[in-house]
Amino acid sequence: MLSTIPSRALRLRAASNALRCRYASSGAPHYNEPTGYIFGEKPPPAGQKRKREDWELIWYWGMGGSLVVAVVGLYFKPDTSIQTWALKEAKARMEARGEATEYKPSN
């Protein structure tokens, strides 16, 4: 008897939640249904060009320009790695002591 009370309460709560949700929904699709066209845009008739939207040219120039700036910036970025710093420091210390910094084979 005791084990049936919680399950009955859960069933009643689930049923009441389902009724509330059903009345709250509108029944219309909640997303743009697929049409088979790319970006949902029908192709223009033969012999006509597609009319661009106002934001497209700004987006193309903005994305292309930012890509160029990023590539140039990364190409000319200074080398700040620990290995480069350690190599320069070791060469400077060896030259200060008067040691040779380049390897020369004895043959």
Phi and psi restraints in degrees (range 20) as a CNS / XPLOR table:
assign (resid 1 and name C) (resid 2 and name N)
       (resid 2 and name CA) (resid 2 and name C) 1.0 -68.8 20.0 2
assign (resid 2 and name N) (resid 2 and name CA)
       (resid 2 and name C) (resid 3 and name N) 1.0 -32.2 20.0 2
assign (resid 2 and name C) (resid 3 and name N)
       (resid 3 and name CA) (resid 3 and name C) 1.0 -72.3 20.0 2
assign (resid 3 and name N) (resid 3 and name CA)
       (resid 3 and name C) (resid 4 and name N) 1.0 -21.7 20.0 2
assign (resid 3 and name C) (resid 4 and name N)
       (resid 4 and name CA) (resid 4 and name C) 1.0 -83.3 20.0 2
assign (resid 4 and name N) (resid 4 and name CA)
       (resid 4 and name C) (resid 5 and name N) 1.0 -21.1 20.0 2
assign (resid 4 and name C) (resid 5 and name N)
       (resid 5 and name CA) (resid 5 and name C) 1.0 -66.1 20.0 2
assign (resid 5 and name N) (resid 5 and name CA)
       (resid 5 and name C) (resid 6 and name N) 1.0 -49.6 20.0 2
assign (resid 5 and name C) (resid 6 and name N)
       (resid 6 and name CA) (resid 6 and name C) 1.0 -63.6 20.0 2
assign (resid 6 and name N) (resid 6 and name CA)
       (resid 6 and name C) (resid 7 and name N) 1.0 -39.0 20.0 2
assign (resid 6 and name C) (resid 7 and name N)
       (resid 7 and name CA) (resid 7 and name C) 1.0 -67.5 20.0 2
assign (resid 7 and name N) (resid 7 and name CA)
       (resid 7 and name C) (resid 8 and name N) 1.0 -36.5 20.0 2
assign (resid 7 and name C) (resid 8 and name N)
       (resid 8 and name CA) (resid 8 and name C) 1.0 -65.8 20.0 2
assign (resid 8 and name N) (resid 8 and name CA)
       (resid 8 and name C) (resid 9 and name N) 1.0 -40.2 20.0 2
assign (resid 8 and name C) (resid 9 and name N)
       (resid 9 and name CA) (resid 9 and name C) 1.0 -65.0 20.0 2
assign (resid 9 and name N) (resid 9 and name CA)
       (resid 9 and name C) (resid 10 and name N) 1.0 -39.8 20.0 2
assign (resid 9 and name C) (resid 10 and name N)
       (resid 10 and name CA) (resid 10 and name C) 1.0 -65.3 20.0 2
assign (resid 10 and name N) (resid 10 and name CA)
       (resid 10 and name C) (resid 11 and name N) 1.0 -39.7 20.0 2
assign (resid 10 and name C) (resid 11 and name N)
       (resid 11 and name CA) (resid 11 and name C) 1.0 -65.6 20.0 2
assign (resid 11 and name N) (resid 11 and name CA)
       (resid 11 and name C) (resid 12 and name N) 1.0 -41.0 20.0 2
assign (resid 11 and name C) (resid 12 and name N)
       (resid 12 and name CA) (resid 12 and name C) 1.0 -65.5 20.0 2
assign (resid 12 and name N) (resid 12 and name CA)
       (resid 12 and name C) (resid 13 and name N) 1.0 -40.6 20.0 2
assign (resid 12 and name C) (resid 13 and name N)
       (resid 13 and name CA) (resid 13 and name C) 1.0 -65.4 20.0 2
assign (resid 13 and name N) (resid 13 and name CA)
       (resid 13 and name C) (resid 14 and name N) 1.0 -42.1 20.0 2
assign (resid 13 and name C) (resid 14 and name N)
       (resid 14 and name CA) (resid 14 and name C) 1.0 -64.0 20.0 2
assign (resid 14 and name N) (resid 14 and name CA)
       (resid 14 and name C) (resid 15 and name N) 1.0 -39.4 20.0 2
assign (resid 14 and name C) (resid 15 and name N)
       (resid 15 and name CA) (resid 15 and name C) 1.0 -66.5 20.0 2
assign (resid 15 and name N) (resid 15 and name CA)
       (resid 15 and name C) (resid 16 and name N) 1.0 -40.6 20.0 2
assign (resid 15 and name C) (resid 16 and name N)
       (resid 16 and name CA) (resid 16 and name C) 1.0 -69.0 20.0 2
assign (resid 16 and name N) (resid 16 and name CA)
       (resid 16 and name C) (resid 17 and name N) 1.0 -35.9 20.0 2
assign (resid 16 and name C) (resid 17 and name N)
       (resid 17 and name CA) (resid 17 and name C) 1.0 -64.9 20.0 2
assign (resid 17 and name N) (resid 17 and name CA)
       (resid 17 and name C) (resid 18 and name N) 1.0 -39.8 20.0 2
assign (resid 17 and name C) (resid 18 and name N)
       (resid 18 and name CA) (resid 18 and name C) 1.0 -64.9 20.0 2
assign (resid 18 and name N) (resid 18 and name CA)
       (resid 18 and name C) (resid 19 and name N) 1.0 -39.1 20.0 2
assign (resid 18 and name C) (resid 19 and name N)
       (resid 19 and name CA) (resid 19 and name C) 1.0 -66.4 20.0 2
assign (resid 19 and name N) (resid 19 and name CA)
       (resid 19 and name C) (resid 20 and name N) 1.0 -41.5 20.0 2
assign (resid 19 and name C) (resid 20 and name N)
       (resid 20 and name CA) (resid 20 and name C) 1.0 -63.3 20.0 2
assign (resid 20 and name N) (resid 20 and name CA)
       (resid 20 and name C) (resid 21 and name N) 1.0 -42.1 20.0 2
assign (resid 20 and name C) (resid 21 and name N)
       (resid 21 and name CA) (resid 21 and name C) 1.0 -68.2 20.0 2
assign (resid 21 and name N) (resid 21 and name CA)
       (resid 21 and name C) (resid 22 and name N) 1.0 -35.3 20.0 2
assign (resid 21 and name C) (resid 22 and name N)
       (resid 22 and name CA) (resid 22 and name C) 1.0 -66.8 20.0 2
assign (resid 22 and name N) (resid 22 and name CA)
       (resid 22 and name C) (resid 23 and name N) 1.0 -40.4 20.0 2
assign (resid 22 and name C) (resid 23 and name N)
       (resid 23 and name CA) (resid 23 and name C) 1.0 -72.7 20.0 2
assign (resid 23 and name N) (resid 23 and name CA)
       (resid 23 and name C) (resid 24 and name N) 1.0 -24.0 20.0 2
assign (resid 23 and name C) (resid 24 and name N)
       (resid 24 and name CA) (resid 24 and name C) 1.0 -81.8 20.0 2
assign (resid 24 and name N) (resid 24 and name CA)
       (resid 24 and name C) (resid 25 and name N) 1.0 -20.2 20.0 2
assign (resid 24 and name C) (resid 25 and name N)
       (resid 25 and name CA) (resid 25 and name C) 1.0 -84.8 20.0 2
assign (resid 25 and name N) (resid 25 and name CA)
       (resid 25 and name C) (resid 26 and name N) 1.0 155.3 20.0 2
assign (resid 25 and name C) (resid 26 and name N)
       (resid 26 and name CA) (resid 26 and name C) 1.0 -99.1 20.0 2
assign (resid 26 and name N) (resid 26 and name CA)
       (resid 26 and name C) (resid 27 and name N) 1.0 -18.5 20.0 2
assign (resid 26 and name C) (resid 27 and name N)
       (resid 27 and name CA) (resid 27 and name C) 1.0 90.1 20.0 2
assign (resid 27 and name N) (resid 27 and name CA)
       (resid 27 and name C) (resid 28 and name N) 1.0 -10.6 20.0 2
assign (resid 27 and name C) (resid 28 and name N)
       (resid 28 and name CA) (resid 28 and name C) 1.0 -81.8 20.0 2
assign (resid 28 and name N) (resid 28 and name CA)
       (resid 28 and name C) (resid 29 and name N) 1.0 156.3 20.0 2
assign (resid 28 and name C) (resid 29 and name N)
       (resid 29 and name CA) (resid 29 and name C) 1.0 -64.1 20.0 2
assign (resid 29 and name N) (resid 29 and name CA)
       (resid 29 and name C) (resid 30 and name N) 1.0 139.0 20.0 2
assign (resid 29 and name C) (resid 30 and name N)
       (resid 30 and name CA) (resid 30 and name C) 1.0 -95.1 20.0 2
assign (resid 30 and name N) (resid 30 and name CA)
       (resid 30 and name C) (resid 31 and name N) 1.0 10.7 20.0 2
assign (resid 30 and name C) (resid 31 and name N)
       (resid 31 and name CA) (resid 31 and name C) 1.0 -149.2 20.0 2
assign (resid 31 and name N) (resid 31 and name CA)
       (resid 31 and name C) (resid 32 and name N) 1.0 166.8 20.0 2
assign (resid 31 and name C) (resid 32 and name N)
       (resid 32 and name CA) (resid 32 and name C) 1.0 -78.0 20.0 2
assign (resid 32 and name N) (resid 32 and name CA)
       (resid 32 and name C) (resid 33 and name N) 1.0 115.1 20.0 2
assign (resid 32 and name C) (resid 33 and name N)
       (resid 33 and name CA) (resid 33 and name C) 1.0 -68.8 20.0 2
assign (resid 33 and name N) (resid 33 and name CA)
       (resid 33 and name C) (resid 34 and name N) 1.0 145.2 20.0 2
assign (resid 33 and name C) (resid 34 and name N)
       (resid 34 and name CA) (resid 34 and name C) 1.0 -65.6 20.0 2
assign (resid 34 and name N) (resid 34 and name CA)
       (resid 34 and name C) (resid 35 and name N) 1.0 138.3 20.0 2
assign (resid 34 and name C) (resid 35 and name N)
       (resid 35 and name CA) (resid 35 and name C) 1.0 -108.6 20.0 2
assign (resid 35 and name N) (resid 35 and name CA)
       (resid 35 and name C) (resid 36 and name N) 1.0 -14.3 20.0 2
assign (resid 35 and name C) (resid 36 and name N)
       (resid 36 and name CA) (resid 36 and name C) 1.0 96.2 20.0 2
assign (resid 36 and name N) (resid 36 and name CA)
       (resid 36 and name C) (resid 37 and name N) 1.0 -8.7 20.0 2
assign (resid 36 and name C) (resid 37 and name N)
       (resid 37 and name CA) (resid 37 and name C) 1.0 -101.0 20.0 2
assign (resid 37 and name N) (resid 37 and name CA)
       (resid 37 and name C) (resid 38 and name N) 1.0 148.0 20.0 2
assign (resid 37 and name C) (resid 38 and name N)
       (resid 38 and name CA) (resid 38 and name C) 1.0 -67.4 20.0 2
assign (resid 38 and name N) (resid 38 and name CA)
       (resid 38 and name C) (resid 39 and name N) 1.0 130.0 20.0 2
assign (resid 38 and name C) (resid 39 and name N)
       (resid 39 and name CA) (resid 39 and name C) 1.0 58.0 20.0 2
assign (resid 39 and name N) (resid 39 and name CA)
       (resid 39 and name C) (resid 40 and name N) 1.0 18.9 20.0 2
assign (resid 39 and name C) (resid 40 and name N)
       (resid 40 and name CA) (resid 40 and name C) 1.0 69.5 20.0 2
assign (resid 40 and name N) (resid 40 and name CA)
       (resid 40 and name C) (resid 41 and name N) 1.0 20.2 20.0 2
assign (resid 40 and name C) (resid 41 and name N)
       (resid 41 and name CA) (resid 41 and name C) 1.0 -111.1 20.0 2
assign (resid 41 and name N) (resid 41 and name CA)
       (resid 41 and name C) (resid 42 and name N) 1.0 125.0 20.0 2
assign (resid 41 and name C) (resid 42 and name N)
       (resid 42 and name CA) (resid 42 and name C) 1.0 -73.6 20.0 2
assign (resid 42 and name N) (resid 42 and name CA)
       (resid 42 and name C) (resid 43 and name N) 1.0 141.7 20.0 2
assign (resid 42 and name C) (resid 43 and name N)
       (resid 43 and name CA) (resid 43 and name C) 1.0 -68.4 20.0 2
assign (resid 43 and name N) (resid 43 and name CA)
       (resid 43 and name C) (resid 44 and name N) 1.0 148.5 20.0 2
assign (resid 43 and name C) (resid 44 and name N)
       (resid 44 and name CA) (resid 44 and name C) 1.0 -71.0 20.0 2
assign (resid 44 and name N) (resid 44 and name CA)
       (resid 44 and name C) (resid 45 and name N) 1.0 160.6 20.0 2
assign (resid 44 and name C) (resid 45 and name N)
       (resid 45 and name CA) (resid 45 and name C) 1.0 -62.1 20.0 2
assign (resid 45 and name N) (resid 45 and name CA)
       (resid 45 and name C) (resid 46 and name N) 1.0 160.2 20.0 2
assign (resid 45 and name C) (resid 46 and name N)
       (resid 46 and name CA) (resid 46 and name C) 1.0 -59.0 20.0 2
assign (resid 46 and name N) (resid 46 and name CA)
       (resid 46 and name C) (resid 47 and name N) 1.0 135.4 20.0 2
assign (resid 46 and name C) (resid 47 and name N)
       (resid 47 and name CA) (resid 47 and name C) 1.0 89.2 20.0 2
assign (resid 47 and name N) (resid 47 and name CA)
       (resid 47 and name C) (resid 48 and name N) 1.0 -3.7 20.0 2
assign (resid 47 and name C) (resid 48 and name N)
       (resid 48 and name CA) (resid 48 and name C) 1.0 -113.0 20.0 2
assign (resid 48 and name N) (resid 48 and name CA)
       (resid 48 and name C) (resid 49 and name N) 1.0 147.9 20.0 2
assign (resid 48 and name C) (resid 49 and name N)
       (resid 49 and name CA) (resid 49 and name C) 1.0 -92.9 20.0 2
assign (resid 49 and name N) (resid 49 and name CA)
       (resid 49 and name C) (resid 50 and name N) 1.0 154.0 20.0 2
assign (resid 49 and name C) (resid 50 and name N)
       (resid 50 and name CA) (resid 50 and name C) 1.0 -74.7 20.0 2
assign (resid 50 and name N) (resid 50 and name CA)
       (resid 50 and name C) (resid 51 and name N) 1.0 135.3 20.0 2
assign (resid 50 and name C) (resid 51 and name N)
       (resid 51 and name CA) (resid 51 and name C) 1.0 -85.0 20.0 2
assign (resid 51 and name N) (resid 51 and name CA)
       (resid 51 and name C) (resid 52 and name N) 1.0 124.9 20.0 2
assign (resid 51 and name C) (resid 52 and name N)
       (resid 52 and name CA) (resid 52 and name C) 1.0 -73.7 20.0 2
assign (resid 52 and name N) (resid 52 and name CA)
       (resid 52 and name C) (resid 53 and name N) 1.0 152.1 20.0 2
assign (resid 52 and name C) (resid 53 and name N)
       (resid 53 and name CA) (resid 53 and name C) 1.0 -87.1 20.0 2
assign (resid 53 and name N) (resid 53 and name CA)
       (resid 53 and name C) (resid 54 and name N) 1.0 165.4 20.0 2
assign (resid 53 and name C) (resid 54 and name N)
       (resid 54 and name CA) (resid 54 and name C) 1.0 -62.4 20.0 2
assign (resid 54 and name N) (resid 54 and name CA)
       (resid 54 and name C) (resid 55 and name N) 1.0 -35.4 20.0 2
assign (resid 54 and name C) (resid 55 and name N)
       (resid 55 and name CA) (resid 55 and name C) 1.0 -83.0 20.0 2
assign (resid 55 and name N) (resid 55 and name CA)
       (resid 55 and name C) (resid 56 and name N) 1.0 -14.7 20.0 2
assign (resid 55 and name C) (resid 56 and name N)
       (resid 56 and name CA) (resid 56 and name C) 1.0 -65.0 20.0 2
assign (resid 56 and name N) (resid 56 and name CA)
       (resid 56 and name C) (resid 57 and name N) 1.0 -47.2 20.0 2
assign (resid 56 and name C) (resid 57 and name N)
       (resid 57 and name CA) (resid 57 and name C) 1.0 -64.2 20.0 2
assign (resid 57 and name N) (resid 57 and name CA)
       (resid 57 and name C) (resid 58 and name N) 1.0 -40.1 20.0 2
assign (resid 57 and name C) (resid 58 and name N)
       (resid 58 and name CA) (resid 58 and name C) 1.0 -62.2 20.0 2
assign (resid 58 and name N) (resid 58 and name CA)
       (resid 58 and name C) (resid 59 and name N) 1.0 -41.0 20.0 2
assign (resid 58 and name C) (resid 59 and name N)
       (resid 59 and name CA) (resid 59 and name C) 1.0 -66.1 20.0 2
assign (resid 59 and name N) (resid 59 and name CA)
       (resid 59 and name C) (resid 60 and name N) 1.0 -44.1 20.0 2
assign (resid 59 and name C) (resid 60 and name N)
       (resid 60 and name CA) (resid 60 and name C) 1.0 -60.9 20.0 2
assign (resid 60 and name N) (resid 60 and name CA)
       (resid 60 and name C) (resid 61 and name N) 1.0 -49.2 20.0 2
assign (resid 60 and name C) (resid 61 and name N)
       (resid 61 and name CA) (resid 61 and name C) 1.0 -66.8 20.0 2
assign (resid 61 and name N) (resid 61 and name CA)
       (resid 61 and name C) (resid 62 and name N) 1.0 -38.7 20.0 2
assign (resid 61 and name C) (resid 62 and name N)
       (resid 62 and name CA) (resid 62 and name C) 1.0 -65.5 20.0 2
assign (resid 62 and name N) (resid 62 and name CA)
       (resid 62 and name C) (resid 63 and name N) 1.0 -46.2 20.0 2
assign (resid 62 and name C) (resid 63 and name N)
       (resid 63 and name CA) (resid 63 and name C) 1.0 -69.1 20.0 2
assign (resid 63 and name N) (resid 63 and name CA)
       (resid 63 and name C) (resid 64 and name N) 1.0 -42.8 20.0 2
assign (resid 63 and name C) (resid 64 and name N)
       (resid 64 and name CA) (resid 64 and name C) 1.0 -64.9 20.0 2
assign (resid 64 and name N) (resid 64 and name CA)
       (resid 64 and name C) (resid 65 and name N) 1.0 -43.9 20.0 2
assign (resid 64 and name C) (resid 65 and name N)
       (resid 65 and name CA) (resid 65 and name C) 1.0 -64.3 20.0 2
assign (resid 65 and name N) (resid 65 and name CA)
       (resid 65 and name C) (resid 66 and name N) 1.0 -41.5 20.0 2
assign (resid 65 and name C) (resid 66 and name N)
       (resid 66 and name CA) (resid 66 and name C) 1.0 -68.2 20.0 2
assign (resid 66 and name N) (resid 66 and name CA)
       (resid 66 and name C) (resid 67 and name N) 1.0 -32.5 20.0 2
assign (resid 66 and name C) (resid 67 and name N)
       (resid 67 and name CA) (resid 67 and name C) 1.0 -65.8 20.0 2
assign (resid 67 and name N) (resid 67 and name CA)
       (resid 67 and name C) (resid 68 and name N) 1.0 -43.5 20.0 2
assign (resid 67 and name C) (resid 68 and name N)
       (resid 68 and name CA) (resid 68 and name C) 1.0 -62.7 20.0 2
assign (resid 68 and name N) (resid 68 and name CA)
       (resid 68 and name C) (resid 69 and name N) 1.0 -44.9 20.0 2
assign (resid 68 and name C) (resid 69 and name N)
       (resid 69 and name CA) (resid 69 and name C) 1.0 -61.5 20.0 2
assign (resid 69 and name N) (resid 69 and name CA)
       (resid 69 and name C) (resid 70 and name N) 1.0 -41.9 20.0 2
assign (resid 69 and name C) (resid 70 and name N)
       (resid 70 and name CA) (resid 70 and name C) 1.0 -65.4 20.0 2
assign (resid 70 and name N) (resid 70 and name CA)
       (resid 70 and name C) (resid 71 and name N) 1.0 -43.1 20.0 2
assign (resid 70 and name C) (resid 71 and name N)
       (resid 71 and name CA) (resid 71 and name C) 1.0 -64.6 20.0 2
assign (resid 71 and name N) (resid 71 and name CA)
       (resid 71 and name C) (resid 72 and name N) 1.0 -46.2 20.0 2
assign (resid 71 and name C) (resid 72 and name N)
       (resid 72 and name CA) (resid 72 and name C) 1.0 -64.4 20.0 2
assign (resid 72 and name N) (resid 72 and name CA)
       (resid 72 and name C) (resid 73 and name N) 1.0 -42.3 20.0 2
assign (resid 72 and name C) (resid 73 and name N)
       (resid 73 and name CA) (resid 73 and name C) 1.0 -62.5 20.0 2
assign (resid 73 and name N) (resid 73 and name CA)
       (resid 73 and name C) (resid 74 and name N) 1.0 -41.4 20.0 2
assign (resid 73 and name C) (resid 74 and name N)
       (resid 74 and name CA) (resid 74 and name C) 1.0 -72.0 20.0 2
assign (resid 74 and name N) (resid 74 and name CA)
       (resid 74 and name C) (resid 75 and name N) 1.0 -31.3 20.0 2
assign (resid 74 and name C) (resid 75 and name N)
       (resid 75 and name CA) (resid 75 and name C) 1.0 -67.4 20.0 2
assign (resid 75 and name N) (resid 75 and name CA)
       (resid 75 and name C) (resid 76 and name N) 1.0 -41.2 20.0 2
assign (resid 75 and name C) (resid 76 and name N)
       (resid 76 and name CA) (resid 76 and name C) 1.0 -95.4 20.0 2
assign (resid 76 and name N) (resid 76 and name CA)
       (resid 76 and name C) (resid 77 and name N) 1.0 13.9 20.0 2
assign (resid 76 and name C) (resid 77 and name N)
       (resid 77 and name CA) (resid 77 and name C) 1.0 -65.8 20.0 2
assign (resid 77 and name N) (resid 77 and name CA)
       (resid 77 and name C) (resid 78 and name N) 1.0 135.1 20.0 2
assign (resid 77 and name C) (resid 78 and name N)
       (resid 78 and name CA) (resid 78 and name C) 1.0 -68.4 20.0 2
assign (resid 78 and name N) (resid 78 and name CA)
       (resid 78 and name C) (resid 79 and name N) 1.0 148.7 20.0 2
assign (resid 78 and name C) (resid 79 and name N)
       (resid 79 and name CA) (resid 79 and name C) 1.0 -82.3 20.0 2
assign (resid 79 and name N) (resid 79 and name CA)
       (resid 79 and name C) (resid 80 and name N) 1.0 111.0 20.0 2
assign (resid 79 and name C) (resid 80 and name N)
       (resid 80 and name CA) (resid 80 and name C) 1.0 -115.9 20.0 2
assign (resid 80 and name N) (resid 80 and name CA)
       (resid 80 and name C) (resid 81 and name N) 1.0 25.2 20.0 2
assign (resid 80 and name C) (resid 81 and name N)
       (resid 81 and name CA) (resid 81 and name C) 1.0 -75.5 20.0 2
assign (resid 81 and name N) (resid 81 and name CA)
       (resid 81 and name C) (resid 82 and name N) 1.0 155.2 20.0 2
assign (resid 81 and name C) (resid 82 and name N)
       (resid 82 and name CA) (resid 82 and name C) 1.0 -68.5 20.0 2
assign (resid 82 and name N) (resid 82 and name CA)
       (resid 82 and name C) (resid 83 and name N) 1.0 -30.9 20.0 2
assign (resid 82 and name C) (resid 83 and name N)
       (resid 83 and name CA) (resid 83 and name C) 1.0 -66.2 20.0 2
assign (resid 83 and name N) (resid 83 and name CA)
       (resid 83 and name C) (resid 84 and name N) 1.0 -42.8 20.0 2
assign (resid 83 and name C) (resid 84 and name N)
       (resid 84 and name CA) (resid 84 and name C) 1.0 -64.5 20.0 2
assign (resid 84 and name N) (resid 84 and name CA)
       (resid 84 and name C) (resid 85 and name N) 1.0 -42.7 20.0 2
assign (resid 84 and name C) (resid 85 and name N)
       (resid 85 and name CA) (resid 85 and name C) 1.0 -63.0 20.0 2
assign (resid 85 and name N) (resid 85 and name CA)
       (resid 85 and name C) (resid 86 and name N) 1.0 -43.4 20.0 2
assign (resid 85 and name C) (resid 86 and name N)
       (resid 86 and name CA) (resid 86 and name C) 1.0 -65.4 20.0 2
assign (resid 86 and name N) (resid 86 and name CA)
       (resid 86 and name C) (resid 87 and name N) 1.0 -38.3 20.0 2
assign (resid 86 and name C) (resid 87 and name N)
       (resid 87 and name CA) (resid 87 and name C) 1.0 -64.2 20.0 2
assign (resid 87 and name N) (resid 87 and name CA)
       (resid 87 and name C) (resid 88 and name N) 1.0 -46.2 20.0 2
assign (resid 87 and name C) (resid 88 and name N)
       (resid 88 and name CA) (resid 88 and name C) 1.0 -62.9 20.0 2
assign (resid 88 and name N) (resid 88 and name CA)
       (resid 88 and name C) (resid 89 and name N) 1.0 -41.8 20.0 2
assign (resid 88 and name C) (resid 89 and name N)
       (resid 89 and name CA) (resid 89 and name C) 1.0 -65.1 20.0 2
assign (resid 89 and name N) (resid 89 and name CA)
       (resid 89 and name C) (resid 90 and name N) 1.0 -41.8 20.0 2
assign (resid 89 and name C) (resid 90 and name N)
       (resid 90 and name CA) (resid 90 and name C) 1.0 -65.8 20.0 2
assign (resid 90 and name N) (resid 90 and name CA)
       (resid 90 and name C) (resid 91 and name N) 1.0 -41.4 20.0 2
assign (resid 90 and name C) (resid 91 and name N)
       (resid 91 and name CA) (resid 91 and name C) 1.0 -64.5 20.0 2
assign (resid 91 and name N) (resid 91 and name CA)
       (resid 91 and name C) (resid 92 and name N) 1.0 -41.0 20.0 2
assign (resid 91 and name C) (resid 92 and name N)
       (resid 92 and name CA) (resid 92 and name C) 1.0 -64.0 20.0 2
assign (resid 92 and name N) (resid 92 and name CA)
       (resid 92 and name C) (resid 93 and name N) 1.0 -41.2 20.0 2
assign (resid 92 and name C) (resid 93 and name N)
       (resid 93 and name CA) (resid 93 and name C) 1.0 -68.8 20.0 2
assign (resid 93 and name N) (resid 93 and name CA)
       (resid 93 and name C) (resid 94 and name N) 1.0 -39.1 20.0 2
assign (resid 93 and name C) (resid 94 and name N)
       (resid 94 and name CA) (resid 94 and name C) 1.0 -67.1 20.0 2
assign (resid 94 and name N) (resid 94 and name CA)
       (resid 94 and name C) (resid 95 and name N) 1.0 -39.8 20.0 2
assign (resid 94 and name C) (resid 95 and name N)
       (resid 95 and name CA) (resid 95 and name C) 1.0 -67.6 20.0 2
assign (resid 95 and name N) (resid 95 and name CA)
       (resid 95 and name C) (resid 96 and name N) 1.0 -33.2 20.0 2
assign (resid 95 and name C) (resid 96 and name N)
       (resid 96 and name CA) (resid 96 and name C) 1.0 -67.0 20.0 2
assign (resid 96 and name N) (resid 96 and name CA)
       (resid 96 and name C) (resid 97 and name N) 1.0 -31.2 20.0 2
assign (resid 96 and name C) (resid 97 and name N)
       (resid 97 and name CA) (resid 97 and name C) 1.0 -85.3 20.0 2
assign (resid 97 and name N) (resid 97 and name CA)
       (resid 97 and name C) (resid 98 and name N) 1.0 -10.8 20.0 2
assign (resid 97 and name C) (resid 98 and name N)
       (resid 98 and name CA) (resid 98 and name C) 1.0 89.0 20.0 2
assign (resid 98 and name N) (resid 98 and name CA)
       (resid 98 and name C) (resid 99 and name N) 1.0 15.9 20.0 2
assign (resid 98 and name C) (resid 99 and name N)
       (resid 99 and name CA) (resid 99 and name C) 1.0 -89.4 20.0 2
assign (resid 99 and name N) (resid 99 and name CA)
       (resid 99 and name C) (resid 100 and name N) 1.0 156.8 20.0 2
assign (resid 99 and name C) (resid 100 and name N)
       (resid 100 and name CA) (resid 100 and name C) 1.0 -77.3 20.0 2
assign (resid 100 and name N) (resid 100 and name CA)
       (resid 100 and name C) (resid 101 and name N) 1.0 136.0 20.0 2
assign (resid 100 and name C) (resid 101 and name N)
       (resid 101 and name CA) (resid 101 and name C) 1.0 -96.7 20.0 2
assign (resid 101 and name N) (resid 101 and name CA)
       (resid 101 and name C) (resid 102 and name N) 1.0 -14.0 20.0 2
assign (resid 101 and name C) (resid 102 and name N)
       (resid 102 and name CA) (resid 102 and name C) 1.0 -110.5 20.0 2
assign (resid 102 and name N) (resid 102 and name CA)
       (resid 102 and name C) (resid 103 and name N) 1.0 145.3 20.0 2
assign (resid 102 and name C) (resid 103 and name N)
       (resid 103 and name CA) (resid 103 and name C) 1.0 -83.7 20.0 2
assign (resid 103 and name N) (resid 103 and name CA)
       (resid 103 and name C) (resid 104 and name N) 1.0 130.8 20.0 2
assign (resid 103 and name C) (resid 104 and name N)
       (resid 104 and name CA) (resid 104 and name C) 1.0 -123.7 20.0 2
assign (resid 104 and name N) (resid 104 and name CA)
       (resid 104 and name C) (resid 105 and name N) 1.0 118.5 20.0 2
assign (resid 104 and name C) (resid 105 and name N)
       (resid 105 and name CA) (resid 105 and name C) 1.0 -66.1 20.0 2
assign (resid 105 and name N) (resid 105 and name CA)
       (resid 105 and name C) (resid 106 and name N) 1.0 150.9 20.0 2
assign (resid 105 and name C) (resid 106 and name N)
       (resid 106 and name CA) (resid 106 and name C) 1.0 -81.9 20.0 2
assign (resid 106 and name N) (resid 106 and name CA)
       (resid 106 and name C) (resid 107 and name N) 1.0 -13.5 20.0 2
